[in-house]
């Protein structure tokens, strides 16, 4: 009887704890959503009147009525393309090696631990690293290339981890079936594992790119310009990005510049929402081919 009573009391305590935790989680979630809704509403009503095609096609200016985001938008596109070229092949190849070819030894465990730790490092640390290596050591100066390499280091651990999880989720029976009909390990990975893991890999890549395009601290650290009245024409040209341009406008005391900053935030949100929608579309599209 005592054991039954103890079990019953323990179960009641666990139910109460679970109820309290659920209630706190709901309060925190809805509070965060409420604050986010207020911020989005304030940004929308402040910057919606500034949005126009001229705003997208004008360079920054000392006069808010003539200010635009052309250089920042082009700089973000340049950096996004270069970051994709640099980080995606390296990240996916590293994930394939660690998950399919790497042996369970001390070296690989050390690499895995460091990749997991790097995923949680603050972005400003990557800015310091980019300043020391790419700007000063390799003498890339404050160029698009230096910024792209720095942002690639920032998102590379996330791409590796998400790609590994996607590859690990492929059923072992797929591999065994390929080996049974005489496929080599490389053929199995290329024709079976990677196509099935593609939805998860693409989702991780695009979400990582969303983080890269929204980061400001590493680029400020490497010395990206806050005022650029030209469009980069090569990877060695100076540049600015949408977050840096918004930061520059928001730091000014004039209320008119705050309106322009709000318009820039809306453009940045549209780009991020488009990238996240693209990730969802690609994941659903590829899942139709391989549904397990």
C-alpha positions in Angstrom: 0.0 0.0 0.0 2.8 2.4 0.8 4.5 1.8 -2.5 1.2 2.4 -4.3 0.7 5.6 -2.4 4.2 6.8 -3.2 3.8 6.1 -6.9 0.5 7.9 -6.9 1.9 11.0 -5.1 4.9 11.0 -7.5 2.6 10.8 -10.5 0.5 13.7 -9.1 3.7 15.8 -8.6 4.8 15.1 -12.2 1.4 16.1 -13.6 1.5 19.4 -11.6 5.1 20.1 -12.8 4.1 19.3 -16.4 1.1 21.6 -16.2 3.1 24.4 -14.7 5.8 24.0 -17.4 3.2 24.0 -20.2 1.6 27.1 -18.8 4.9 29.0 -18.5 5.9 27.9 -22.0 2.6 29.2 -23.4 2.9 32.5 -21.6 6.5 33.0 -22.8 5.6 32.0 -26.4 2.6 34.3 -26.6 4.5 37.1 -24.9 7.3 36.8 -27.5 4.8 36.8 -30.4 3.0 39.8 -28.9 6.3 41.8 -28.7 7.2 40.7 -32.2 3.8 41.7 -33.6 4.2 45.2 -32.0 7.7 45.6 -33.6 6.4 44.5 -37.0 3.5 46.8 -36.8 5.7 49.8 -35.8 8.2 49.1 -38.6 5.3 48.6 -41.1 3.5 51.9 -40.3 6.8 53.8 -40.1 8.4 52.6 -43.3 5.6 51.6 -45.7 5.3 55.1 -47.2 9.0 55.0 -48.1 8.8 51.9 -50.2 9.0 52.4 -53.9 11.0 51.3 -56.9 13.1 54.5 -56.6 14.0 53.4 -53.1 15.5 50.2 -54.5 17.3 52.0 -57.3 18.8 54.9 -55.4 22.1 55.0 -53.5 22.4 56.2 -49.9 22.3 59.9 -49.3 22.6 62.6 -46.7 19.1 63.6 -47.5 16.5 61.0 -46.3 14.1 61.8 -49.2 16.8 60.8 -51.7 18.2 57.8 -49.8 18.0 54.3 -51.2 19.4 50.8 -50.7 20.8 50.0 -54.2 24.4 49.5 -53.0 23.3 47.6 -49.9 21.0 45.3 -51.9 23.7 44.6 -54.5 26.3 44.0 -51.7 24.0 41.5 -50.0 23.4 39.6 -53.3 27.2 39.5 -54.0 27.9 38.2 -50.5 25.1 35.7 -50.6 26.3 34.2 -53.9 29.9 34.0 -52.8 29.0 32.5 -49.4 26.9 29.8 -51.2 29.8 29.0 -53.5 32.3 28.8 -50.6 30.3 27.1 -47.8 27.9 24.7 -49.4 30.4 22.4 -51.1 32.7 22.4 -48.1 29.9 21.9 -45.6 28.1 19.1 -47.5 31.4 17.3 -48.3 32.5 17.5 -44.7 29.2 16.0 -43.6 29.4 13.2 -46.1 33.0 12.4 -44.9 32.2 12.4 -41.2 28.9 10.4 -41.6 29.9 7.9 -44.3 33.6 7.6 -44.5 35.0 8.8 -41.2 36.0 6.2 -38.7 35.0 6.4 -35.1 38.4 7.4 -33.8 39.8 10.1 -31.5 40.6 12.5 -34.4 37.0 12.4 -35.9 35.5 12.7 -32.4 37.7 15.7 -31.8 36.5 17.2 -35.1 32.9 16.6 -34.3 33.1 18.1 -30.9 34.8 21.3 -32.3 32.2 21.6 -35.0 29.4 21.4 -32.4 31.2 24.0 -30.3 31.7 26.3 -33.2 28.0 26.3 -34.0 27.4 28.1 -30.6 30.2 30.7 -30.8 29.0 34.3 -30.9 29.1 35.9 -34.3 31.4 38.7 -33.2 34.1 36.1 -32.6 34.0 35.2 -36.3 34.3 38.9 -37.1 37.5 39.0 -35.1 38.8 35.9 -36.8 37.9 37.3 -40.2 39.6 40.6 -39.4 42.8 38.7 -38.4 42.9 36.2 -41.2 41.2 37.5 -44.3 41.6 41.3 -43.9 45.1 41.5 -42.5 46.9 38.2 -43.1 45.6 37.5 -46.6 45.3 41.3 -47.2 41.8 41.0 -48.8 41.1 44.4 -47.2 37.5 45.4 -46.6 36.3 43.6 -49.7 33.3 41.4 -50.6 35.6 38.4 -50.6 36.8 39.0 -47.0 33.1 39.4 -45.9 32.1 36.3 -47.7 34.8 34.2 -46.2 34.0 35.5 -42.7 30.2 34.7 -43.1 31.1 31.3 -44.6 33.0 30.5 -41.4 30.0 31.6 -39.4 27.4 29.3 -41.1 29.7 26.4 -42.0 29.2 24.5 -38.7 25.4 24.8 -39.0 25.5 23.5 -42.6 27.7 20.6 -41.5 25.4 19.6 -38.6 22.2 19.9 -40.5 23.6 18.0 -43.5 24.9 15.2 -41.2 21.5 14.9 -39.6 19.8 14.7 -43.0 22.2 12.0 -44.1 21.9 10.1 -40.9 18.1 10.1 -41.3 18.4 8.0 -44.5 17.2 4.4 -43.7 20.0 1.9 -43.5 18.0 -0.5 -45.7 18.5 1.9 -48.6 22.3 1.5 -48.3 22.1 -2.3 -47.8 19.8 -2.6 -50.9 22.3 -0.7 -53.0 25.2 -2.8 -51.8 23.2 -6.0 -52.5 22.9 -5.2 -56.2 26.6 -4.4 -56.5 26.8 -0.7 -56.0 30.0 0.8 -54.6 30.0 3.1 -51.6 30.4 6.2 -53.8 27.5 5.1 -56.1 25.3 4.4 -53.1 26.0 7.9 -51.6 25.6 9.7 -55.0 22.5 7.9 -56.3 20.6 7.0 -53.2 21.8 8.7 -49.9 22.2 12.2 -51.2 18.9 12.4 -53.2 17.0 11.2 -50.2 18.8 13.6 -47.8 18.5 16.6 -50.2 15.3 18.0 -48.5 17.0 18.3 -45.1 20.3 19.5 -46.6 18.6 22.2 -48.6 16.6 23.4 -45.6 19.7 23.7 -43.5 21.6 25.5 -46.2 18.9 28.1 -46.9 18.2 28.7 -43.2 22.0 29.2 -42.8 22.0 31.7 -45.7 19.1 33.5 -44.0 21.3 33.9 -40.9 24.3 35.1 -43.0 22.3 37.8 -44.9 20.9 39.1 -41.6 24.1 39.3 -39.6 25.8 42.6 -38.9 28.4 42.2 -36.1 31.0 40.2 -38.1 30.9 42.6 -41.1 31.2 45.7 -38.8 34.2 44.0 -37.2 36.0 43.4 -40.5 35.4 47.0 -41.5 32.6 46.8 -44.0 31.6 50.4 -45.0 28.5 52.0 -43.7 28.2 54.4 -46.7 28.7 53.1 -50.2 27.5 55.1 -53.2 28.5 52.6 -55.8 27.7 48.9 -56.7 30.5 46.4 -56.3 31.9 45.2 -59.6 34.4 42.6 -58.4 35.0 40.5 -55.3 37.8 42.8 -54.2 35.6 46.0 -54.1 34.4 47.5 -50.8 30.8 46.8 -50.0 27.9 47.2 -47.6 24.9 45.1 -46.8 21.3 45.6 -45.9 21.7 45.1 -42.1 24.7 47.5 -42.0 22.8 50.1 -44.0 19.8 49.8 -41.7 22.1 50.1 -38.7 23.6 53.3 -40.1 20.2 54.9 -40.7 18.8 53.8 -37.3 21.8 55.3 -35.5 21.1 58.8 -36.8 19.1 61.2 -34.7 16.8 62.5 -37.5 13.3 60.9 -37.5 13.3 60.9 -41.3 16.2 58.5 -41.3 14.4 56.2 -38.9 11.6 56.0 -41.5 14.1 55.1 -44.2 15.6 52.4 -41.8 12.1 51.0 -41.3 11.7 50.7 -45.1 15.1 48.9 -45.3 13.9 46.5 -42.5 10.8 45.7 -44.5 12.9 44.9 -47.6 15.2 42.7 -45.5 12.2 40.9 -44.0 10.8 40.3 -47.4 14.1 38.7 -48.5 14.3 36.5 -45.5 10.7 35.4 -45.8 11.3 34.6 -49.5 14.3 32.5 -48.6 12.4 30.6 -45.9 9.5 30.0 -48.2 12.0 28.7 -50.8 13.3 26.3 -48.2 9.8 25.0 -47.5 9.0 24.6 -51.2 12.2 22.7 -52.0 11.7 20.4 -49.0 8.2 19.6 -50.0 9.1 19.2 -53.7 11.9 16.8 -53.0 9.9 14.9 -50.4 7.4 13.9 -53.1 10.1 11.9 -54.9 11.3 10.1 -51.8 8.6 9.5 -49.2 9.7 7.1 -46.4 
